[in-house]
């Protein structure tokens, strides 16, 4: 069916990194030459020594996953430098701690192994790193036995990893520094009296909205 679409003739990006969709748009918007330069100069299928050093310094990562139907979810993970552990130039692992119990990211990985990680250094280098590839879930016991990841308060003081996610690197490439803001580190315990209130479970007022929505329903039941 795809061979009869009006865009089929434009998709001549075979052998290039990236998706068929981006190759089609590169032709439509005349960006193929720039894209090919980027692919050639910046995209690799393993972690370079500089990438490995960069990851070892990072304290946060954005995690993108999707379920079998393609419904996406982006989450956030953080810890002391090195909480994302580079196993070798083709693999890295990050810990999963006790959370709200939804397990959205892990649930997506169960259905669709493809994962994207985005590391951004807002404090010093002002640069980002994309790492894409298939992911698998492993137990804390297996991570300790096979990779020495015992999580002795190294990844996050006071917390223990319940499980780990292994990512096999298929693509790694730069996110350039343009428009990345320079931020200043601040101890969250020393934000001062003018700081906004801490984010609680209902910071965005979901409980209140649900309560208002239930009122007409409950009123109808009472009338009946």
C-alpha positions as CSV (number, residue, x, y, z in Angstrom):
1,X,0.0,0.0,0.0
2,X,2.8,2.4,0.9
3,X,4.3,2.0,-2.6
4,X,1.3,3.8,-4.1
5,X,1.3,6.9,-1.9
6,X,2.3,10.2,-3.5
7,X,5.3,10.4,-1.3
8,X,6.8,7.0,-2.2
9,X,9.0,8.5,-4.9
10,X,10.5,11.0,-2.4
11,X,11.6,8.3,0.0
12,X,15.2,7.6,-1.2
13,X,16.8,7.7,2.2
14,X,17.6,4.1,2.3
15,X,20.8,3.4,4.2
16,X,20.5,6.7,6.2
17,X,19.8,6.9,9.9
18,X,16.4,8.1,11.0
19,X,12.8,7.3,9.9
20,X,11.2,7.1,6.5
21,X,9.0,10.1,7.5
22,X,12.0,12.4,8.2
23,X,13.5,11.3,4.9
24,X,10.3,12.2,3.0
25,X,10.1,15.6,4.7
26,X,13.8,16.3,4.0
27,X,13.0,16.0,0.3
28,X,9.8,18.0,0.6
29,X,11.4,20.9,2.5
30,X,14.8,20.7,0.7
31,X,16.8,19.9,3.8
32,X,18.3,16.6,2.7
33,X,21.8,18.0,2.2
34,X,21.9,19.5,5.7
35,X,20.5,16.3,7.1
36,X,23.1,14.1,5.4
37,X,25.9,16.3,6.8
38,X,24.4,15.9,10.3
39,X,24.0,12.1,9.9
40,X,27.6,11.8,8.7
41,X,29.2,14.0,11.3
42,X,27.1,13.5,14.4
43,X,25.2,10.2,14.4
44,X,26.9,7.0,15.6
45,X,25.7,3.6,16.7
46,X,27.8,3.5,19.9
47,X,28.8,5.8,22.7
48,X,32.1,7.6,22.0
49,X,34.5,8.2,24.9
50,X,33.3,11.8,25.1
51,X,29.7,10.7,25.3
52,X,30.5,8.2,28.1
53,X,32.2,10.9,30.1
54,X,29.3,13.3,29.5
55,X,26.7,10.7,30.7
56,X,28.8,10.1,33.8
57,X,28.5,13.8,34.8
58,X,24.8,14.0,34.3
59,X,22.2,14.3,37.1
60,X,19.0,14.0,35.0
61,X,17.6,12.3,31.9
62,X,14.3,12.6,30.0
63,X,12.9,9.2,29.1
64,X,10.6,8.7,26.0
65,X,8.6,5.5,25.5
66,X,5.5,4.4,23.6
67,X,3.1,1.5,23.9
68,X,2.3,-1.0,21.2
69,X,-0.3,1.4,19.7
70,X,2.2,4.3,19.5
71,X,0.8,6.3,22.5
72,X,3.7,8.2,23.9
73,X,4.9,9.0,27.4
74,X,7.9,11.2,28.5
75,X,9.2,10.8,32.0
76,X,12.1,12.3,34.0
77,X,14.7,10.5,36.0
78,X,17.4,12.2,38.3
79,X,20.1,11.3,40.7
80,X,23.7,12.1,41.6
81,X,26.3,12.2,38.7
82,X,26.7,8.7,37.4
83,X,23.2,7.5,38.3
84,X,23.0,6.4,34.7
85,X,25.6,3.7,34.4
86,X,27.5,3.2,31.2
87,X,28.2,-0.6,30.9
88,X,30.3,-0.2,27.7
89,X,30.1,1.7,24.4
90,X,27.0,-0.2,23.3
91,X,25.0,-0.4,26.6
92,X,23.9,1.8,29.5
93,X,21.6,1.2,32.5
94,X,19.5,3.5,34.6
95,X,17.7,2.7,37.9
96,X,14.0,2.6,38.6
97,X,13.0,3.6,42.2
98,X,9.7,3.3,44.1
99,X,7.2,5.8,42.6
100,X,3.4,6.2,42.2
101,X,3.0,2.6,41.2
102,X,1.7,3.4,37.7
103,X,4.9,2.1,36.0
104,X,4.0,3.8,32.7
105,X,7.5,3.8,31.2
106,X,8.2,0.2,32.2
107,X,4.7,-0.8,30.9
108,X,5.5,0.7,27.6
109,X,8.8,-1.1,27.4
110,X,6.9,-4.4,27.9
111,X,4.9,-3.7,24.8
112,X,7.4,-1.7,22.7
113,X,11.1,-2.0,23.5
114,X,12.1,1.2,21.7
115,X,13.2,4.0,24.0
116,X,14.7,7.4,23.7
117,X,16.9,9.1,26.3
118,X,17.7,12.8,26.3
119,X,20.5,14.1,28.5
120,X,20.7,17.9,28.8
121,X,23.5,19.7,30.7
122,X,21.8,23.0,31.7
123,X,24.6,24.0,34.1
124,X,28.0,23.8,32.4
125,X,28.3,22.4,28.8
126,X,24.9,23.6,27.6
127,X,24.6,20.7,25.3
128,X,22.4,17.6,25.0
129,X,22.9,14.0,24.0
130,X,20.2,11.7,22.4
131,X,20.5,7.9,22.9
132,X,18.0,5.6,21.2
133,X,17.7,1.9,21.1
134,X,15.8,-1.1,22.5
135,X,15.4,-1.5,26.3
136,X,15.0,-4.4,28.6
137,X,14.0,-4.5,32.3
138,X,16.2,-6.4,34.8
139,X,15.9,-7.0,38.5
140,X,18.1,-5.2,41.1
141,X,19.5,-8.6,42.0
142,X,20.6,-9.3,38.5
143,X,22.0,-5.8,38.0
144,X,24.1,-6.3,41.2
145,X,25.2,-9.8,40.3
146,X,26.1,-9.2,36.6
147,X,27.2,-5.5,36.6
148,X,28.0,-4.7,40.3
149,X,25.2,-2.2,40.6
150,X,24.4,-2.7,44.2
151,X,22.9,0.8,44.6
152,X,24.6,1.5,48.0
153,X,23.2,5.0,48.2
154,X,25.3,5.9,45.2
155,X,22.5,6.6,42.7
156,X,20.2,8.3,45.1
157,X,20.8,8.7,48.9
158,X,18.1,7.1,50.9
159,X,16.6,5.2,48.0
160,X,17.2,1.7,46.6
161,X,16.7,0.7,43.0
162,X,13.9,-1.8,42.7
163,X,14.9,-2.7,39.1
164,X,17.1,-1.4,36.3
165,X,16.5,-0.6,32.6
166,X,19.2,-1.7,30.1
167,X,19.4,0.3,26.9
168,X,21.3,-1.0,23.9
169,X,22.6,1.9,21.8
170,X,21.4,2.0,18.2
171,X,21.8,5.8,17.8
172,X,23.6,8.5,19.7
173,X,23.9,12.1,18.6
174,X,24.2,15.6,19.8
175,X,21.5,18.1,20.8
176,X,23.1,21.4,20.0
177,X,23.4,24.1,22.5
178,X,21.3,26.6,20.7
179,X,18.4,27.8,22.9
180,X,19.4,25.6,25.9
181,X,19.1,27.9,28.9
182,X,21.9,28.4,31.4
183,X,20.6,27.4,34.8
184,X,22.1,27.8,38.3
185,X,22.1,25.0,40.8
186,X,20.3,25.7,44.1
187,X,19.7,23.5,47.1
188,X,16.0,22.9,47.2
189,X,16.1,23.1,51.0
190,X,17.5,26.6,50.9
191,X,15.1,28.3,48.5
192,X,14.0,30.9,51.0
193,X,10.6,32.2,52.2
194,X,9.7,33.7,48.7
195,X,9.9,30.3,47.0
196,X,6.7,28.8,45.6
197,X,5.0,26.1,47.6
198,X,6.4,22.6,47.2
199,X,4.7,20.5,44.6
200,X,2.3,18.1,46.3
201,X,0.2,15.3,45.0
202,X,-2.5,17.6,43.8
203,X,-0.4,20.5,42.7
204,X,-2.4,20.8,39.5
205,X,-5.8,20.7,41.1
206,X,-6.9,17.4,39.6
207,X,-8.7,16.4,42.8
208,X,-10.7,19.6,42.8
209,X,-11.7,19.2,39.2
210,X,-12.8,15.6,39.8
211,X,-14.7,16.7,42.8
212,X,-16.7,19.3,40.9
213,X,-17.4,16.8,38.1
214,X,-18.8,14.4,40.6
215,X,-21.2,16.8,42.2
216,X,-23.9,16.8,39.4
217,X,-23.7,13.0,39.3
218,X,-24.1,12.7,43.0
219,X,-26.9,15.2,43.0
220,X,-28.7,13.3,40.3
221,X,-28.4,10.1,42.3
222,X,-29.9,11.8,45.4
223,X,-32.8,13.2,43.4
224,X,-33.5,9.7,42.1
